[in-house]
Amino acid sequence: CDDLTLSIPYLMPIIIERLDADDLEGIDYLDDKMKPSPNQKAQVVTNPPEKSEAVRQLLAEIMTIIVSGTLFDCLRPYVDNIVNICRALCMDPYGEVIIEGTVAISEFCKQGGEQLIHFCNPMGRALFTSFVHRHAKVRMAGLRALFDVLSTGVWKTSVEVFEHMIGFRDPNIVPIKEFYESTTKINYFVIIRFCR
């Protein structure tokens, strides 16, 4: 391990605090049985603690350098933190930060490979924000990162990402909530195709 690897324990808490990437969905404290099903809508961090877009972009570039320049064995203790940081970067309201966040996720997936099988679904859902962005270069960066994210999981976990992308729901399951509130299903493939 080199000097970059030795600085990771000092950098991670600072980056997590600056991006508020500790508990993105606000459900980490819940028991697994009580957690709601994953949301299909694209999530955007509306009020990031770091107000400067340039600083958030530099944090994204730092994460890209860390995940691409370090052996995965040295990153193994920080996998949860790195996934949360990359997800927060991909859900940023600013397009350039999203692009650099997709590059960071892509590099991290290339480094980790199938060892990141349990993170395929959350990382894939974090890319939904890039799919609905108004700039084509952000959507294309999201699609490039999606390829690398899907290669980390086996078909069982990758198909869950596709099910969320097309808004699939098992016809035998009727959510009680839909009797009282209307829900919207979004097909991200259609959005990406027609937003050229």
HELIX and SHEET records of a PDB file:
HELIX    1   1 ASP A    3  LEU A   19  1                                  17    
HELIX    2   2 GLU A   53  GLY A   69  1                                  17    
HELIX    3   3 PHE A   72  LEU A   75  1                                   4    
HELIX    4   4 ARG A   76  TYR A   78  5                                   3    
HELIX    5   5 VAL A   79  CYS A   90  1                                  12    
HELIX    6   6 GLY A   95  GLY A  112  1                                  18    
HELIX    7   7 GLY A  113  PHE A  119  5                                   7    
HELIX    8   8 CYS A  120  ALA A  126  1                                   7    
HELIX    9   9 PHE A  128  PHE A  131  1                                   4    
HELIX   10  10 ALA A  136  LEU A  150  1                                  15    
HELIX   11  11 TRP A  155  ILE A  166  1                                  12    
HELIX   12  12 LYS A  177  TYR A  180  1                                   4    
HELIX   13  13 TYR A  188  PHE A  194  1                                   7    
END                                                                             
